[in-house]
């Protein structure tokens, strides 16, 4: 149905910040699987001792993800123009996000 990958965003003095990537099977989108994955990931990250969850590359055109992260209380950190290389060869802006766990 879906998955997430949780790992440190960096090491050393920034080792308390984690990062995650998510995927939901395309035919199952809209069933709140993404929300379940993100909330589980947030709890797991906190259990593992992380203090902040950061998303480095939320694509600007991914409206469902942007809506979900806003709903869950994430903070947007501006945008990086052309930060994501799309499969069709275009570059799309990305909006990093974070939340304190």
C-alpha positions in Angstrom: 0.0 0.0 0.0 2.8 2.4 1.0 6.1 2.8 2.7 8.4 5.3 4.3 12.1 5.4 4.8 13.3 7.2 8.0 17.0 8.1 8.5 19.2 10.8 10.0 19.2 13.9 7.9 22.8 14.5 9.0 25.4 13.4 11.6 27.2 14.9 14.5 25.8 18.2 15.8 22.8 17.9 13.5 22.2 14.2 14.3 19.0 15.0 16.2 17.3 15.9 12.8 15.8 13.1 10.8 14.5 12.9 7.3 11.9 10.7 5.6 10.7 9.7 2.2 7.2 8.4 1.5 5.5 6.5 -1.3 1.8 5.4 -1.7 0.7 3.1 -4.5 -0.9 5.3 -7.2 -4.2 3.4 -7.2 -4.6 3.7 -3.5 -4.1 7.5 -3.2 -6.9 9.4 -1.4 -7.4 6.7 1.3 -5.3 8.6 4.0 -2.5 6.1 3.7 0.0 9.0 3.4 -1.3 10.5 6.6 -1.0 7.2 8.4 2.5 6.8 7.2 3.6 10.3 8.2 2.0 10.2 11.7 3.5 6.7 12.3 6.9 8.0 11.1 6.7 11.0 13.4 6.0 8.8 16.4 8.8 6.4 15.4 11.3 9.2 14.9 10.5 10.6 18.4 10.8 7.1 19.9 14.3 6.8 18.2 15.3 10.1 19.9 15.1 12.5 17.0 13.9 16.0 17.9 13.1 17.3 14.4 11.7 15.7 11.3 12.7 17.5 8.1 11.5 17.0 4.5 14.2 18.3 2.1 12.3 18.0 -1.2 8.6 18.5 -1.2 7.7 19.2 -4.8 5.8 22.5 -5.2 3.2 20.9 -7.5 2.4 18.0 -5.0 -0.7 19.7 -3.6 -1.9 16.6 -1.6 1.5 16.4 0.3 1.5 20.2 0.9 -2.0 20.0 2.3 -1.2 17.1 4.5 2.0 18.6 6.0 0.2 21.9 6.7 -2.6 19.9 8.4 -0.1 18.1 10.6 1.6 21.3 11.7 4.8 21.3 9.6 6.5 24.6 8.8 7.5 25.6 5.3 11.1 26.9 4.9 10.8 28.8 1.6 11.5 27.3 -1.8 14.4 26.1 -3.9 13.8 27.0 -7.5 14.3 24.1 -9.9 15.3 21.8 -7.0 13.6 18.6 -8.3 14.3 16.9 -11.6 11.0 15.5 -12.9 10.7 12.3 -15.0 9.8 14.3 -18.1 13.0 16.3 -17.8 11.5 19.5 -16.3 12.8 21.0 -13.1 10.2 21.9 -10.4 10.6 24.0 -7.3 10.8 22.2 -3.9 9.6 23.5 -0.5 11.6 22.1 2.5 9.5 21.5 5.6 10.1 20.6 9.3 8.3 19.8 12.5 9.5 19.6 16.1 8.7 16.2 17.5 
